[in-house]
Amino acid sequence: MRFSAILGQEHIKNHLQQSAANGRIPHAQLFVGKEGSGALAMAIAYAQHILCNGNSNAEVCNLKCDKLAHPDLHFAFPVTTNERVKKHPTSNLFLTDWRNFIAQKPYGNLFDWLQFIGVENKQGLIGKDEALEISKKISLKSYEGGFKIVIIWMAEKMNSSAANKLLKLIEEPPEKTIFILITENEENIISTIRSRCQALHFPVLRESDIVNGLISSEGIAENEARKIAHQCDGNYNKALQILHNNSSDSVFEEWFITWIRAAFRARGNAAVINELVTWSDAISKTGRETQKRFLHYCLQFFRQALLTNYKASNLAFLETQTQGFDLKKFAPFVHGNNIESINNEINDAIYHIERNGNAKIILLDLSIKLTRLLHTKE
């Protein structure tokens, strides 16, 4: 992947190219960026630039990197068992899938990846077996005599065993070895690893960058591209999902509005609690990754309601499709006196679902708390 294929982020491209030209390449780097900001694509382009710029056979080197098949470029990413891999899953066992995934969805998210390998109802992890594989790879000499580069995507999915095994390697890697860790949430990476990495923060993409990307790669009209860019909150992956009608937001919107309406009516009406029980049971039967994505959608919906309530219309992009639901009428119930508590409760639910808590109990508990929070006076 070349720098020219990446949308926006020009200041980051220039910084990475300049640091490589000056020979100032940190051995451990942390790319922090929200979904759809291009952190993974940038890491691949950066690795290709390091490996191929100045290479005596740059054309062949670039060809190998374009196919993600360069022998000195290694990947680690969340995996789990599926129909083909029954035990001890590692990234090596999914490399063909990974190459196809990056070719099709360079801005894809973790849920897209798990769907791609047929395990969207499971949680992907970077485990102890992966750490051992990485250790073996970097212990060998560079195939082409230059750098060895390890890209760890969604590094926050490392479990404690893998993180502890990789800590020493990241702190003192073999000569000419570079680690690039990519994360959407750096706080979920253990502090001892974070402190040993030079962090580079990616802003969300500008609307103009997304418009240009949609026009050039998808061939759509500028007006349509601008409308999509306004709705996707700087996330190019979401922009593509909206364009191709693959977004789960319509389903999540239906779940959210059903939930909110029941929570409103449940206060002082014990009979409606049964509706919340039924709702919690239905959502709990979906996969954990789907549950987490839905709760993140809820966080975004509440933030958009707050912005609408306080007349920050230039920052509000949510457009609901459900008949009979008016965001402007809902917005006054989300305000400065309850938004922090709502955010905390939803984030707590995400935390417990990630740790394999009983989803039905977690969601019902959240629902009951929401009935109180929504009726909090400003």
N, C-alpha and C positions, 0 to 999 in steps of 0.2 A: 504494500500500500504506500502511495506517495503522499507527501504533504499537500500536493495540489488537489488531491481528491477529498480533502477534509474541509468541511464547511467552517468558515469564520475562524475564530481563535488565532488571528494573525499574530498577536503579540506573543502568544505561547510558541507558535511555530518559529518566530524569529529568535526567541530566547533559546530554544533547543538547538537550532541550527548554529547560532553564534557560540553557544557553550561547547558544542562538538568541534567547531572550527578552531576554538582556542585550546582544545584538549582538556577542558574543565568538565569532565563527565562524572558526576557523583556515582559511587558504586551502588548506592541504594536510594531509589527515588519513589515517592508516593504521589500518584496522580489522583487528585480528589475532584470528582465531578458528578453531578446528578445524572440520572438516566438521560440519554439523548444528547449529552453535551459533547460527545466525541472523544472521551478520555481513552478508550480502548483503541480506537482508530489512530489517535495521535501517538500512542505508545508503539503501535506496530510501525507507523511511518518513521518514528524516531529511531527505532531499532534498525529498520532497513537503511536509514541514512547513515547510522554508525557503521553498519556492516559493509555497506557497498560504496560509500563515498570515498574515493581514493583507492578503491580496490582495483588491482591490475586487470581484473576481468569483470568490470562493473556490470556489463550487460547480462552475463550469466548469473551474477549475484542477485541482481534485481529480479530476474525471472524466477529464481528460487524463492526469494522473499515474497514476490507477488502471489506465489502459490502456497505461502506459509510452510515451505519445505526446506528452508535453509538449515543445514545441520547444526549451526551454532545459535539458532533461535529456538528457544524452548518455551512452552506454555504450561501453565497450571490454572485450572478453573474448577468450579464446583461440579461434582458428579455424584451419581448414586447408582444403585443397581437398576437394571432394566431387563427386558427379555433376553438380551444377548449377553450382558455382563451380570453374572449371578452373584459374585462376591469380590471383595477387594477392588472396588472400582478406582481407577486412576485416570488421569487425563490422557495418557498414552493410548489407552483402550478406546478413546473417543476421538482421536486426532482426525480421522477422515470426516466424521460428523462436524467437528470444529471448523475445519477448513471450508466445508460447504456452508456452514452457518455464517461465518465471517464474510464469505463471498456474497451471500444473499442479504444478510442483515448486520452490517458493520456497526450500526447504532442500536442493535437489539439489546434487550434487558435479560435478566436472569430467567424470568418466566418464559420468555421466548425460547431461550436455550433449552430449558427443561422440556418444553413442549416439543422442540426439535428432536430431542432424543427419546421422546415418548414417556416421560416421567413427571408430567406437570402436577401430579398429585403427591409427589414426594418433595422433600427438601434436599437441595444439593449442598454438599459440604466439600471442603478441602481438608482431608484427614491425614492421619499418620502415614499411611501408605504413600500418599502423594509427596510428603516431606522426604521420605526415604528415596523416592524416584528422583527428586530434584537434587538431593545430595549426591546420588550416583552420577547424574548427568554432569554436574559442574566439577566433579572430581577428575573427569577426563580432560585431556588436552583439547584445545580448540581445533576443530577439524581443518579450518582454513588459516590457522595461525594468528588470528586476530582476537576480537572480543567474543565472549560467550554472553548471551543475554537471556535472562529468564523473566518472562512477563506473567505475573500472577493476577488474574482478573477476579474481581469480587473478593479481594483479600480479606474482607470482614467475615467471610464464610469459613475462614480457617478455624478449626476447633483448637482447643488449648494444647492438645498433644502436638498437632502440626506446628502451631505457632512457636512452641517452646523448642521444637527440634530445628526450626528454621532460624531462630533468633541468632544463634552463634554464626551461622553461615552469612546472614545478612550483615552482622556486625563486622565479621572478618572474612569476606569471601576470598576465594582463590584469585590469583592475579588475573587482571583483564576480565573479570566477571561483573556483570551489571544486573542488578535486580530492579525491576519496575513493577511496583505494586499499584493496582488500580482499585479504587474504592468509591462507593457512593456515600459511605458514612464512616469517616475516619475514627469516630469515637468508639466504634465497635472493634477496632483493632487494638490489641494489647499495647499499653503505653511503652513498653520496652522496645517494641518493634517500631512504633511511630517515632520515637526519639532518635532512632538510628537512620531514619530516612529523611531526605530533603524533600519537603512537600511542595507540590505545585497545584494550585487551586484553579479549576476550570469554571468560569462563569457559565450560566445557561446561554444558549445561542440567542443572538439578536433576531428579531422578527425578519429583518432584511436578509440575513444569512439563510434563514429557513425558506423565505420566498425565493431567493436565487437558487437554492438547492432543489426545490420542488419544480421550478420552471425548467432548469437544466437537465435534471435526471428523470423527471416524470412527464415533462412536456405539457403541463397544464397552463391554463390562462392565468395572467397575473392577478386578476381579481379573486379568483378561487384560491390561489396560493396565499394571498394576503389574509383571507378569511380563516384559512386553516392555520396559518402562522399565529394569528391572534388567539386561537383556541388552544394551542398546544403548549403554552407556557415555557417556551424555549427548549422544548424536547423534540428533536427531529424524529425520533422513533415514534412518538405519539402522532406527529404530523403525518407520517406515512400510514399509520393505522387508521387515522381519520379519513385520509384520502381513499384508502382501499376498503373502507368499512369493516376493518378488522378490530376496531377498538372495542374493548369490553365495557367502555364507559356507559353505554346504553343499558346494559344489564345491571351494572353497579348502580346506576341512577335509579332504576326500578327498585332494587333492594333497599337503597338508602331512603327513598321517599316512603316506601311501605313501613320501614323501621321508624322513621321520624313521626309519621302520622300515628302509629300505634303508641309511641312513647308519649306523645302529647295527650292522647286520650286516656292513657293508663293511670295518670295521676288521679287518685280518689276513685278509681273504677277498677276494682279487682278483677272483673271479668275480662278486661282487655289484656291483663297479664298473660292469659292463655295465648293471645296473638303473638306476644313477644317470645313466649316459649316455642311456639310453632316456627316463628321466624328464625330463632337461634338454632333450632334443630335443623332447618333446611340449609342454612349457611354452613353449619358444622359438617355437613355431608360432602362439601366441596373439599378440594385439596388445601393443604396448609398454605401453599404459595398463593393460591387464589384468595384465601381468607386474608392474608397479609396485604395483598394488592388492594382488596376491597377496603380495608381499614385505612390504608394510605389515601385511597380515593376519598374516604369520609373526611380525613384531615383536610384535604384540599377543598372539599365542598364547604366545610365550616369556615375555612379561611376566606373563600370567595364570598360567603354570606356576610362575614365581618366587614370585608372591604365594601360590599354593597351597602351595608348598614351605615358606614361612615363616609359614604359618597365618594369613595376612591374609584370612580368608574374607569379611570384610565388604567388601573391595575387589575380590574375584574374582567375575566375572559369567559367565565362559565356560561354556557347557554343550555338551559334545560329543555328537554323534548317532551316531558310528561304532561299530558293535558290535565288542566285543573291545578297544576302546581305553579305558583308564582314565586320566584326567588326573592323578589322585592318584598313580598308579604312575610316570607320566612325570615329574612335578614334581621329584623328588629329583635328577634329572639336570641341572636348571637352577638354578644357585646363584650366590652372590656371586663365585665364582672364575672363572666363564666367561660370565656374562650380558653383561658389557661387551664382551667380544670378539665374542660372537654378534651383538650390536647393531651393532657397528662393521662387521663383515663384511657384514651384510645391507644396511646403509645405503650401504656402498661399492658393492654390487651395484646398488642403486637408482640411485646417481649415474651409474654407467657405462651402464646401460640408458637413462637419460634422454638421454645423449649419444651414442646410437645405436651403442653397442658391440655386438659379436656376442653375442646373448642366450644362445645355446647354450654358448659358452665361459664366459661370466660365471656362469651357473647351475651348470655342472659344477664350476668352480673353487670356488664357494661350497659345493657339496655335499661336495667332498673336504675342505675346511676344517672343515665341520660334523662329519664323522666323528671328527676329532680333538677338537674342542671338547666334544662330548657325552660323551666319556669322560674329560674332565678331572676330577680329584678335587677335592672341596670343601676 
